[in-house]
Amino acid sequence: MNLNTDINYIPGIGPKRAATLLAELGMRTVEDLLTYYPYKYIDRSRFYTIREVNENMPYIQLKGRIISFEKRGEGRSQRLVATFTDSTGFIELVWFKGIKFVESKYRLNQEYIAFGKPARYGTKLNIAHPEMEALTNENEQKNIGLQAHYNTTEKMKTNFLNSSAIRKMVFTALNDSTLHISETLPTSMIQKFALMSREEAINNIHFPKNADLLSKAQRRLKFEELFFIQLSIIRQTKLREQKYKGYIFGSIGAIFNRFYEECLPFELTGAQKRVMKEIRADLASGKQMNRLLQGDVGSGKTMIALMTALIAVDNGFQACIMAPTEILSTQHFQSIHKIIDKIGVNVKLLTGSTKKKERAQIAEELQNGTLHILIGTHALIEDTVEFKNLGLVVIDEQHRFGVAQRAKLWSKNIQPPHMLVMTATPIPRTLAMTIYGDLDISVIDELPPGRKPIATYHYFDNKRAELNKFIKKQIELGRQIYIVYPLIQESEKLDLKDLESGYEQMQETFPNYKISMVHGRMKPADKEAAMNRFVKGETQIMMATTVIEVGVNVPNASVMIIENAERFGLSQLHQLRGRVGRGADQSYCILMSRYELANETRKRLQIMVDSTDGFVIAEADLNLRGPGDMDGTQQSGLPFDLKIANLAHDGQILQVARTVAKDLLEIDPNLELVENKILNLQLIKLQRNVINWGVIS
């Protein structure tokens, strides 16, 4: 048996189980099985006697005999109850499912190990669906110490593929005398960082003899996983830099200087100046710029995008700015056009709504070079959009575009243009190093002067009357209000405030005010019209789903009310809060929730109350929810599946892995040295089987 052997050939699996494992987990080979790592461990270092057991204990294991079986209840409520005994007392073992299987498998008066969580039903103690194994010397030894537990799906459980079954399959594979687990790291690296061998690590991750060996196994496997991710990302970056030379924007010309002296609407912050310096160095380097610009809502990213575009224009190139929605691209166009109108820079807007005549004019001006900056939506990537000399692409809220969509912009010129991608979703450092590891990262961590921090409060539903008084007072002061709901229509399954019933209630509560309603199921034209009424101040209250999370900028809107705030993630709450606080007036964010909340949910809402720093909130979100659940990353997906590392907790290992990968590629960029050939082979294998890192980020 080797790592590429089909799991179908592992004793005890067979075709049916193999098919289920493939469908549910994508598990095909022995290596897939051995790298399906446990998610937790339970200490089985001792056996209890039944006399010692009480219902407050966590998991326990017992040695004893089944002395009787009895079926209780009728129909769907039927259950099988076994009386289990040792020399100290009796406990009931209960099965609600798989009754026929249990009856056929377990024998009276044979000794078993029973493992599970005790509970009390009436006067009797019981264990529901215990793990059962025949008591043999081998099993008794196997069940001493830290026992691994594996995630399973409902379909797997119905096919008797629970955690115990997976553990047995792993045990069988690891104890096959013909199995060879090949090494993936050079001996020098293993020695330098005092790592376990791969074979030893895989054995100890599944069957750790003690906590120290488990810790060492986890460290080795986490390092390996993160190292190969960084090695691939950094290598791709180097290959891209070798393959694609960048246009040299060597001069800061008359257009940029005139803009800076005559049109700049405010003094740049220190952070904006620092970022512009980083971008200018990229543009003059002769390498293609591939930079991620992070900055909270309202931090001035659009100004950076415009100034970068003006440098392109000064050097004889065109620029385009692509945004995910028509509202956001129109907003960019209006603000940019207003600022640069008097300096003779031709800027146009292209969206799905652009009329045929305007499209023809844009096409002509793009091709003859008289159109300098084109702003738009996905319409920019259409084949009919042809530039004369595209030198810069700016992508706003880049996680909303797929790699294939972004790649189309690269093909708009013979030589790929410089790329600046922007996001208002603050990304924790560890996540940025993995998702965007092949981009240089700039951060605007400073808001423009004069902006007041948004005051955030958490209210329970019993404060509704006070909230309505507050809304009335703010509208009387001339302000506008956002109210955001998680659902459009009422749901029987989820006890949430829904937008439509909320809209009716607000109309009854505030009959003298005008209210807009916007959600994703509306026709684009209707949605646009409702948004525009709010932007122009014709309506005082905007009621919406999260469709307004990214987009409309209304400086006069000073209150954001989020209904059922407990249903939103931290990053999404922060994005919604960023819709207010655009003007000089004090702005407010009110988080409404029911009173009965889980502790983690209370923590999440308290973090929002305590902090307005997007990066603090993003780190907290990563720690609370994990990388796979984070808003903004789930849509685009991580560019790989982490099997054992956790970006929330393994930042130090990630940093070491990245440094090691970087240093190694400086010396041996093509991994040609004898000791590094093992790395090249593993990298090829990973990229073929698992990971698809695009050249374009």
N, C-alpha and C positions, 0 to 999 in steps of 0.2 A: 504493500500500500504506500502511495506517495500523496503529496498534498493536492495533486490534480485528480486523484481518484474520485469517481462519482460517488456521492454519499449513498446511493442505491446499494452499493456493495458492502457497506458497513453492516455487520451482523445486527439484527434487531430493527433495521430501518425498512428495507424493502421498497418496492415501486410506489405503493399507495402513500406511505409516509413521505417518501422523497418528493412526490408530486406536490403534496401539501406544503412542504418546506420551501420548495421552489416558488410556488404561487404566493405564499405569504411573506417569505423573507428573502426571496431571490437566492436561496442557498442551493448550490449545485455541487460543490466539491468538498473534500475533506478540509481544505484550507478555509473555505467559507464557514464550515462548522466550527473549526478551532478558533476562528477570529470573530465568532459571535460571542462577545464577551458578557459576563454576568453584570447585572445592574446593581446587585447588592449581595451581601454575605450575612448569614445568620450563624451565630456561635452555637455549634453542637458539640461543645467540649465535654458535656456531661449528660448522663441519663438520669431522669428523675424517677422516683417511685410515685405511684398513683396517690399515695397518702400525702405527698408533698404538694400536690397540684391544687391551685385555686384559680378562679376566673380572672384574676387581675394579672396573671403572668403573661409574658409575650409568648414566643414559640417555645415548645418543649418537645423532648423525645422520650418515649417510654419503651421498655421491653416487656412483652407479655403475650397472652394467648387470647384468641377469640373463642368464647365458650357458647355463644348463641347468635343467631340472626333472626330479625323480626321485621316484617313490613308493617308500617303504620300509615294511616291516612288513605285516601282514595284518589284516583285519577291523577291530575297534575300535582296534587299536594302529597302524593305518596312518597315515602322515604324509606330507606333501608337503615335499620339500627342494629349495630353489632355491640354486644357486651364484651368489653376487653378487660382483662384482669392480670394483675401480677400478685405477688404474695402479700401485698399491703392493701388492696382494695379493688374497686371496680370503676370504670368510666365508659361512657357510650361513644361509639364512633358512628357518625351519621353521614349518609350519602343521599343527595337529592337527585343526582344525575348518574348515569352509567350503572344503574342498579344490576342489570343482567351481567355486565362485565365483572363487577365486584363479586357477585355470587359465584361466578364461574372461576374466579382467580384465587380467592382466599378460602382457606380450609379451617375447619374447627380444630382447636387444640394444637395447632401448629404455632411455633413461636415467631413473632414478628417485631419489627421496629415500627412504631407509629409516631409520626411527627406532625405537629400542627399547633394551632392556637386554641387554648381551652376557653370554654364559655360555660355559663350555667343556664339551664332551662328548667325552671321550677326548682326542685330540690336536687336535681342530678347534674353532674358535670358532663360535658361532651366535647368532642372535637369534630367539626364539620369537614368533610372531604380531606381526611388526613393523608399524608404521604405514607405509603406502606411498603415495607421490604421484608422479605424472609430474613430471619436472624441467622446469619452465618458468620464465621470468623472474619471473612473478607468484608462483608457489609458492616459489621460492627466496627471494624477499623476504618472503613471508608467514611462512616458517618461521625467520626470524632474530629472536632476542630471546626474551622470556618467553612460553612457550606454555601456554595454559590447558588444564586437564584437568577433565572433568565426571563426576560420579557417574552410573553406569548400572546397570540391573538385568540379571539373567540373560536375561529374556525380550527385553529390548531388544537384547542382544548377539546372540541367536540370529536377530534380524531385522536384523542388521548396523547397529544403532544404537549404536555404541560412542562413546567420547569424541571421536574424530576426526570421526565423522559429525555429531555435534552441533555441533562447532566449524565445520564446513563450512556447516551450515544457518544458524548465527548470522552467519557471514561473508557468506553470500548475502543474508540479510535486511538487514544493516547497509549493504551496498553497493547496495541498491536506491535509485535516485535519487528515487523518489516517497515514500520513508519519511520521516515526520516524527515525532520523539520530543518530545512535549510536556513542558513544565516543570511541576513539581508544587509548587515552593516560591516564595514572593515574591522579587522581585529584591532587595529591601532585606535579606532574610535571607541570601541567597547572598553579597551583598557584605559584610555585617557579619561573617560567619563564614568568609570567604574560601573558599567552596565552589566546586567545579567545577559547570558546568551539568550538567543531567541527561543530555543527549545526549552530551557529552564524557565523562562518567563511565561511561556504558554502553559506549561504544566502547572505552575504556581498561580496563574490567574484563575484557573478552573478548580484546582485542588490545592489551595494554600495550606502548608503545614502549620504556619503561624502568621501573625499579623505583620511581622517584619519582612518575611519572604513575599507576602502579598504586596506590601508597599514597594518593594524593589521590583517586582514583576510589573506593577502598574507604571512605575517610573520608566522602565525600559520600553514598554509598549507605547506609552504616550509620547515619549521622545521620538521613537521610530516613526509614528504616525505623523506628528507635526513636522519632523525633519524632512520627510519626503514631500509633504505639501509645500514647504518653503523652498526646497531644492527645485521642485518643478516650476514654481512661480518665478523664482529668481532667474532660473535658466531660460524660461520663456522670455522674460524681460530682456536679458542679454541678447538672445537671438533676435528679438524684435529690433533692438537698438542697432545690431549689426546689419540687419536686412533693410530697415527703413531709416534713411537719413532724413533729417528734418529741414524744412525751409528755414533759412537764416533771416530772421527779422532783426537786422542789425541796427536800424536807426529808429529813434523816437522823433517823428517828424512834425510838420506844421499843424496837421489836424489834431494830433494828440495834445500838443502844447497849447493850441488855441482853446481846445476843450478844457484843459486843466486850468487855464487862466480865466476863461470867460463863462464857462458853462457848469462847472462843478457846483452842485447845489449845496454841498456842505463840506466841511473839512474832513478829510479821510481820517479814520481812526488809526492808531498805531498798528493794529492787527491788519487792517487793509493795506497799509503801506508795506508791511513785512511780506504779505502775500504777493503784492505786485512786484516786489523785488525778486521773489522766488520765480515768478512767472517770466519776468524779463530775462533772467539768467537762462531759463529753459529755451526761450525763443531765440536767443543769440548763440546757443551752444552748438548748433549744427545737428543736434539729435532731435528726434520727434518728441514733442512734449506729450506726456500722457499723465495728466495731473488730476487728482481728486480734490475738490474744494469743499470743505465742510464748514458749515456755519449755521447757527440758529436762525430761526425765522426772524427777519428784520435786521440781520447783521450786516447787510450790504453786499451780498454776493452778486446781485445784478449789476452793481456799479463796477465790480471787478471784471465781470464778463464784458461789459461795454468797453472799458478801458483797454482790455486785451484785444477786442475786435478792432478798436481804433489803431492799435499798433500794427495789426495785420493790414489795414487799409493804407496806412502810411508807407508800408513796404510793398504796395502794389498788389495786395491780395484781397480776396473777398472772405467774408465770415458768415456763418449761420448760427442761429441759436434755436435749439429745438426744445420744446416744452411738452409735457404729456397731455395737457388739455387745452381746448380752445380758449377758455377763460384765462388761463395762466399765460398763454402765448400772446393773447390780445393785451393783457395787462403789461407784459414786457414791452410790447411794441409801443403802446401808448406812452409809457413812462420814458422809454429811450428816445422815441421820436420827439417828444416834448423838450428833452434836454439838448439834443444835438441838431435840432431843426435849423438853427441859424449858422451852423458852420459848414453847410454844404455837403453833408454826408447823406447819401441816398439810402434810406432804410424802408423795407416793405414787409408786409405781413402776408403769409400764405397758410391758409387752413382749409378744412373741408368745405367751409362756407364761402370761400373766395369765388367770386363770379368769373365766368369764362373769359370775359374781356380783360379783367384784371390779371388773370392767370397768363394770358397771352403777352401782356405788357411786361409782367415779371420775367417770363421766359426770355423775351427779347433782351431785356436789360441785363439779365444774368449772363447771357451768352456774349453780349458785346462789352461787358465789364463795367457798365455805368451804374449797376446796382451793387452797392458796397456791402450792405448787411441785410440778410434775409432772416426773418424771425417766423417761426411757425410750429405746427404740430407734426404728426407722422407724415403729413403731406410733403414735407421736405425730402423724404426718402423715395418718393415716386420716381420712376424711371424718366419721366418727362422733365424732371427738374435737373437742368444741366448748368453747371457753373463754368465761367471762363477760367477762373484761377482760384479755387477754394483753398485757403491757407489755414483756416481755423474753424473748428467745430466746437460749439459749446452745447452741452446737454444738461438741461435742468431736471432735477428730481430723477436722476439717471436710473434708479432702481426700477422705474416703471417701464423701461424699455428693455427688450430682449437683446441678446448679443447679436443675433442676426439683423435686427433693425439697425443697431448702431453700426454694424459692419457695412451696411449699404452706404452710409455717409463717407466711409473710407474710399469707396470706389468712385466718388464724385471727382476725383483728380488722379492723375497718373501716379503721383507721389502722395502717400497719405498725409492729410493735413494734421496740424497740431490739434490735440484733443484736451479740452477742459471739461470735466464732468462735475456737476454740482449737486449737493444734497443738503436739505434742511433737516434731515434726520441725523442727529449726532450719533456717531458710531464709536463704540468703545474701541480702545487701542488694539486689543487682542483680536477683535472681529475685523477691524480694518486691515490688520496685518495678514489676514487669511483671505477674506473676500476680495480685498483690493490690494493684495500684496505686490502686484506688479505695477501699481501706480505710485507716483510720488504724491504725498499728502500734504495739503495746506489747510490750516485751520484759522477761521476768523472767530476768535474767542472773546470778542469785545463788541458791545452794542454801541451805536452812535450816541454822542452826548445828548442829554436832555430827555432820553427815554426813561420813563419811570417803571420800576419792576411791577409786574402784574400781581396784584393782591389775590391770593387763592384761598378759598374757604371750602370746607367740606360740611354740607348740611344733610341731615336726614329728612325723610319725607314729611315728618311732622312740623317742619319749618316752612311749609308751603305758603302760608298766609304772609309770613315775614318776607319771603322771597318776592311775592307779588307786589308788596309795598315798595320793595327795593327797585323792582323793574319800573314801576310807575314813576318813582322819583327820578331815576336815570333818564327816562324818556322826557320827563318834564324839563330836565336840564339840557335837552336837545340831543341826547345820545341815542345810539341804536343798539339792539340786542340780538345776539345769536342764541338759539336754543337747539341743541343737537340731541338726537335720539338714536339708539342702536338699531331700531326696526322701523319699517314703513307701516306694516299692518299688524294688528294684534295677532299674537300667536298663543295657541292653547298650551304649547309645550313650554314656552318661556314666559315667566311672569315679569315682563318688561313694559316700561312705558312705550307706547308706539306713537309714531309721528302723527298719523291721521287723527287718532282720538285726542292727542295732545293739541293738535291744531284747532279742533272743535272747542276744547276747553278754554284755550287762550282767547278765541273769538268771543266766548261768553264772558270771560273774566275782563277782557279789555275791548269792549264793543266800539270804543272811540278811536282805537288805533288801527293802522293798516298792517296786515301780516302777510308775509310771503312764505311759501312752502316749496322746498326743493328736495328732490331725491333722485336716485339713479335710474328709476324706471320711467321718468318723464321724458318726453321727446326733447332732443337737444335744443330746439328753438324755444320751447316752453320754459325749459330750465334756464336758458340764457336770458329770457325776458324777465323771469322772476328775480334772477341775480341782479340784472341791470336796474330794476326798480329799487332794490335795496342799495345798490351802489350810489344811485342818484338821490337817495334819501326820501324816495316816495313811499317806502314802507319803513315802519319803525322796528318791526321784529322779523327776523329771518329764522324760520323753523326748518331744520334740515337733518338729513342723515350725514354720515361722514363724507359725503360728496364735497363738502366745503373744507375738508382737511387741508388740501393744498389748492391754492388758487386765489380767490378774490381778496383784494386788499382794500379795506374800507376804514380809513383813519378815524372816522366818526363813530365806528362801532367800538364800544368800550366795555361791553359785558358779554362773556361767554358762559352760558349755562349748559352743563352736560348732564343729561338725565341718565339714570342707571350707570353712573360713572364706574361702578364696580365691574361692569362688563367690558371695559376698555383696557388695553395694555398701557403701560406708562408712556411709551414713546408716542402712542396715538393720542393720549390725553395731552401730552406736551405739544404735539403738532396742532391740535385743536385750540389749545390755549393761545398759540402763536397767531391766531386770526385776529386777536385784539392786541391792544398795546401799540398800535401803529401811529397814534397821534401823540400830542403833548399831554392829554388829559390822563388822569389816573384810570387805569383799567382793572377789571375784575374777572376772575374765573370762579364760578360756583360749581362744585362737584356735588350732585344730588345722588343719594343712594338710599336703599332700604336700611333698616337698623341692623338686621341679622347679617353679619358679615364674617367671613373666615378671617383668621388672624393675618394671613398673608395679604388679603385684600385690604384690610385696615392699614397695614404697613405701606402698601402701594399708594393708597390715597394720601397717607400722611407725608410720604416723600414728595408728592406733588404740592402739598400745602407748604412744606418746609423749603423747597428749592425751586428756583426758576432757571437753573443752569442745566442746559440740555445734556451736557456731557456727564454730569453727576447722575442725572435721571437715566441716561442710556446705560451707564455702568450698573445702576441699581436694577434696571430692567433685565439686563443680561444675567445678573446674579439670581434674581427671583424666578425668571421664566426660562432661561437657557437660550442658546443662539437660534435654535430651530423655530422658536415661537415668536421671536421679536418682530414687531411690526416693521414692514419695510424690507426685511430680509426674507420673510416667508414667501413674499411675492416672487422675488427673483430667485430664491433658493440658494443655499450655500453651494459653492462650486464643487463640493465633495461631501461624502458622508463621514462624519467622525464616528469611529466605532468605539473609542475608549477615552480620548482626550475630551476635556470640557473647557471651552474657551473662557467660561466665567471663573474657573478656578486654576487653570493651568497656564496662566500668563507667563510665569517665570520659565517654565519648561519651553514654551513657545519662543520666548526671547532667545534662550540659549540655542534652540534648534535653528532659528533664523540666522543667528550669528555664525554658527558652525557651517551652515549651508553657504552663506555668503563668502566666508573665508575660503572654503574649499573650492568654490567656483572661480575665485580670483586666481588661484594657483592652477587649477585644472578645469577650465570652462567646458570642455567637451567630455569630461570624465573618461579620459584615455589612459591615465596611469593604471598600472596593474592592480594596485590596492583599491582603486575606485571603480573597476569594471563591475564589481558586485552591485554597486549603487546604480549604474547605468541599466543593468539587467532588471533590477527591481523597479526602477522608474518606468521603463518601457512596459513592464507587466502591469503596473498600477494605471498608467495612462490608457492602456488598451482595455483593461477590464473594468475599471472603476471610475477614474477621474477624467473629466473633460474640462481642462482649464483653457479658456479661449485666449487667443492672443489679444483680443480686444476686451477691455474690462468695462 
